[in-house]
Amino acid sequence: MYIFPYIGSHSLKMLLLILSGQSTSDFTLVTMALVGFFFIISICVTFYSRDVWSCAGLLSLSYFFIMTDVWEHHYTFILPFLVLAWIRGRPEDKARWVPFVLALLMSLPFMPLIEIASGLGAGAPPSTWSLGWRVLYHSSKVVPALIFYIWLLMTALRSPKADSLLEFYQNAWRDLVSGENPPIQAGIMVSEEIGIEERNSISQNGISV
């Protein structure tokens, strides 16, 4: 799988190619490494965390780091996750400002900004840009996406299904063998765990939890 430099691509692979200083390269091994890295992390965290929303975001964002060609308009698909990350955060939670700032950063038109800042003027071919400006341009979308991926990862890890990963798999195996369905605990909107008395009260009202 060969990759060639193209100004419209904002993929992680394109950024790696620009950083390597090569005009073209076989990215087969890089692709395999990226697929394994991001999907293994996302799947393992999905098994570990009870925060369904964050885990869905991790798996969705993996696309932007694995595909060879990711155009600028593709990053609009991250906006719903950024908006929900802001909505579900508490007003006193400073971490909710991270997705807000990332959304603003990703919306900036970097090409005209670089043309002005570099002094080359409007219409200057990107091939005439220095390496620093090209790196800045190709990282303008994928780096904020990577930061948001890490933000979702930390959010998901704050809501484990068990005290440890080993305990989680032990409980999952026990439930599988016994045929019992584990109770649903705070699926998409993570909150405090439901107490035993409240759980019994809900069950008596005919609602399964």
C-alpha positions as CSV (number, residue, x, y, z in Angstrom):
1,M,0.0,0.0,0.0
2,Y,1.8,3.1,-1.3
3,I,0.9,6.6,-0.1
4,F,1.6,9.7,-2.1
5,P,1.6,13.3,-0.8
6,Y,-1.7,15.1,-1.4
7,I,-2.6,18.5,0.1
8,G,-6.2,17.6,0.6
9,S,-5.5,14.6,2.8
10,H,-5.6,15.1,6.6
11,S,-5.0,11.5,7.7
12,L,-2.5,10.4,10.3
13,K,-0.6,8.4,7.6
14,M,-0.2,11.6,5.5
15,L,1.2,13.4,8.5
16,L,3.7,10.6,9.1
17,L,4.7,10.7,5.5
18,I,5.3,14.4,5.6
19,L,7.3,14.0,8.8
20,S,9.4,11.3,7.2
21,G,10.4,13.7,4.4
22,Q,9.8,11.1,1.7
23,S,7.9,11.7,-1.5
24,T,6.2,8.3,-1.4
25,S,6.4,5.2,0.7
26,D,4.9,1.7,1.2
27,F,2.7,2.1,4.3
28,T,1.5,-1.6,4.5
29,L,3.3,-2.3,7.8
30,V,2.3,1.2,9.2
31,T,-1.3,0.4,8.3
32,M,-1.2,-2.9,10.1
33,A,0.4,-1.3,13.1
34,L,-2.2,1.5,13.3
35,V,-5.1,-0.9,12.8
36,G,-3.8,-3.2,15.6
37,F,-3.0,-0.3,17.9
38,F,-6.2,1.7,17.8
39,F,-8.7,-1.2,17.5
40,I,-7.0,-3.3,20.3
41,I,-7.1,-0.2,22.6
42,S,-10.7,0.6,21.7
43,I,-12.0,-3.0,22.0
44,C,-10.2,-3.6,25.3
45,V,-11.5,-0.4,26.8
46,T,-15.0,-1.2,25.6
47,F,-14.9,-4.5,27.5
48,Y,-13.5,-2.7,30.6
49,S,-15.7,0.4,30.7
50,R,-19.4,0.8,31.4
51,D,-19.4,4.2,29.6
52,V,-21.0,3.1,26.3
53,W,-20.9,6.6,24.8
54,S,-17.2,7.1,25.2
55,C,-16.4,3.6,23.9
56,A,-18.5,4.3,20.8
57,G,-16.6,7.4,20.3
58,L,-13.3,5.6,20.5
59,L,-14.3,3.1,17.9
60,S,-15.6,5.8,15.6
61,L,-12.5,8.0,15.9
62,S,-10.3,5.0,15.0
63,Y,-11.3,5.4,11.4
64,F,-9.5,8.8,11.1
65,F,-6.2,7.2,12.2
66,I,-6.3,4.1,10.1
67,M,-7.6,5.2,6.7
68,T,-5.1,6.4,4.1
69,D,-7.1,9.3,2.7
70,V,-9.2,11.4,5.1
71,W,-10.4,14.6,3.6
72,E,-11.0,17.8,5.6
73,H,-14.8,17.5,5.4
74,H,-14.7,14.0,6.9
75,Y,-13.9,15.5,10.3
76,T,-17.4,17.0,10.5
77,F,-18.5,13.5,11.6
78,I,-16.6,14.1,14.9
79,L,-18.8,17.2,15.7
80,P,-21.7,15.2,17.2
81,F,-19.2,13.5,19.6
82,L,-17.7,16.9,20.5
83,V,-21.1,18.5,21.1
84,L,-22.2,15.5,23.3
85,A,-19.0,15.6,25.2
86,W,-19.7,19.3,26.1
87,I,-23.4,18.6,27.0
88,R,-22.8,15.6,29.3
89,G,-20.1,17.5,31.3
90,R,-21.0,19.2,34.5
91,P,-20.6,23.1,34.6
92,E,-17.9,22.7,37.3
93,D,-16.0,20.1,35.3
94,K,-13.1,21.9,33.7
95,A,-12.5,18.9,31.4
96,R,-15.6,19.7,29.4
97,W,-13.8,22.7,27.9
98,V,-11.4,20.3,26.1
99,P,-13.8,19.2,23.4
100,F,-15.1,22.8,23.1
101,V,-11.6,24.1,22.4
102,L,-10.9,21.2,20.0
103,A,-14.1,22.0,18.0
104,L,-13.0,25.6,17.6
105,L,-9.4,24.5,16.7
106,M,-10.6,22.1,14.0
107,S,-12.9,24.7,12.5
108,L,-10.1,27.1,11.7
109,P,-9.2,27.5,8.0
110,F,-5.5,26.7,8.2
111,M,-4.7,27.0,4.5
112,P,-5.4,30.8,4.2
113,L,-3.9,31.3,7.7
114,I,-0.7,29.6,6.6
115,E,-0.6,31.5,3.4
116,I,-0.7,34.8,5.3
117,A,1.6,33.7,8.2
118,S,4.2,32.3,5.9
119,G,4.3,35.5,3.8
120,L,4.0,33.5,0.5
121,G,0.6,35.1,-0.2
122,A,-2.7,33.7,-1.4
123,G,-2.6,31.1,-4.1
124,A,1.0,29.9,-3.3
125,P,1.3,26.2,-4.1
126,P,1.5,24.0,-1.0
127,S,4.6,22.4,-2.6
128,T,6.4,25.7,-2.0
129,W,5.7,25.7,1.8
130,S,8.5,24.8,4.1
131,L,8.4,21.5,6.0
132,G,7.2,23.2,9.2
133,W,4.2,24.8,7.5
134,R,3.3,21.5,5.8
135,V,3.5,19.6,9.1
136,L,1.3,22.3,10.7
137,Y,-1.3,22.1,7.9
138,H,-1.5,18.3,7.9
139,S,-1.7,18.1,11.7
140,S,-4.4,20.7,12.0
141,K,-7.2,18.2,12.0
142,V,-5.7,14.8,12.9
143,V,-3.8,16.1,16.0
144,P,-7.0,17.5,17.7
145,A,-8.7,14.3,16.8
146,L,-6.0,12.4,18.5
147,I,-6.3,14.6,21.6
148,F,-10.1,13.9,21.6
149,Y,-9.4,10.2,21.3
150,I,-7.2,10.4,24.4
151,W,-9.9,12.5,26.2
152,L,-12.5,9.8,25.4
153,L,-10.1,7.1,26.5
154,M,-9.5,8.7,29.9
155,T,-13.3,9.3,30.3
156,A,-14.0,5.7,29.6
157,L,-11.4,4.4,32.0
158,R,-13.0,6.4,34.8
159,S,-16.0,4.2,34.8
160,P,-14.8,0.6,35.1
161,K,-17.3,-2.3,35.2
162,A,-15.2,-3.9,38.0
163,D,-12.4,-2.9,40.3
164,S,-9.8,-4.5,38.0
165,L,-9.7,-5.9,34.5
166,L,-9.0,-9.4,35.9
167,E,-12.1,-9.1,38.1
168,F,-14.2,-8.0,35.2
169,Y,-13.3,-11.0,33.1
170,Q,-13.8,-13.3,36.0
171,N,-17.3,-11.9,36.5
172,A,-18.1,-12.1,32.8
173,W,-17.0,-15.7,32.7
174,R,-19.0,-16.5,35.8
175,D,-22.1,-14.9,34.3
176,L,-21.6,-16.7,31.0
177,V,-21.3,-20.1,32.7
178,S,-24.3,-19.5,35.0
179,G,-26.4,-18.0,32.3
180,E,-27.2,-14.9,34.4
181,N,-27.5,-11.5,32.7
182,P,-25.4,-8.8,34.4
183,P,-27.4,-5.7,35.4
184,I,-27.2,-2.6,33.3
185,Q,-25.4,0.1,35.2
186,A,-25.5,3.6,33.8
187,G,-25.1,2.9,30.1
188,I,-24.7,6.0,27.9
189,M,-25.0,8.7,30.6
190,V,-22.6,7.6,33.3
191,S,-23.8,8.5,36.8
192,E,-23.6,7.1,40.3
193,E,-24.4,3.4,40.6
194,I,-27.9,2.5,41.5
195,G,-28.2,1.4,45.1
196,I,-29.7,-1.9,46.2
197,E,-32.8,-0.4,47.7
198,E,-33.4,1.8,44.6
199,R,-32.8,-1.2,42.4
200,N,-35.4,-3.3,44.3
201,S,-37.9,-0.4,44.2
202,I,-37.5,-0.2,40.4
203,S,-37.8,-4.0,40.0
204,Q,-41.1,-4.0,42.1
205,N,-42.5,-1.4,39.7
206,G,-42.0,-3.8,36.8
207,I,-38.9,-2.2,35.3
208,S,-36.0,-4.5,34.7
209,V,-32.5,-3.0,35.5
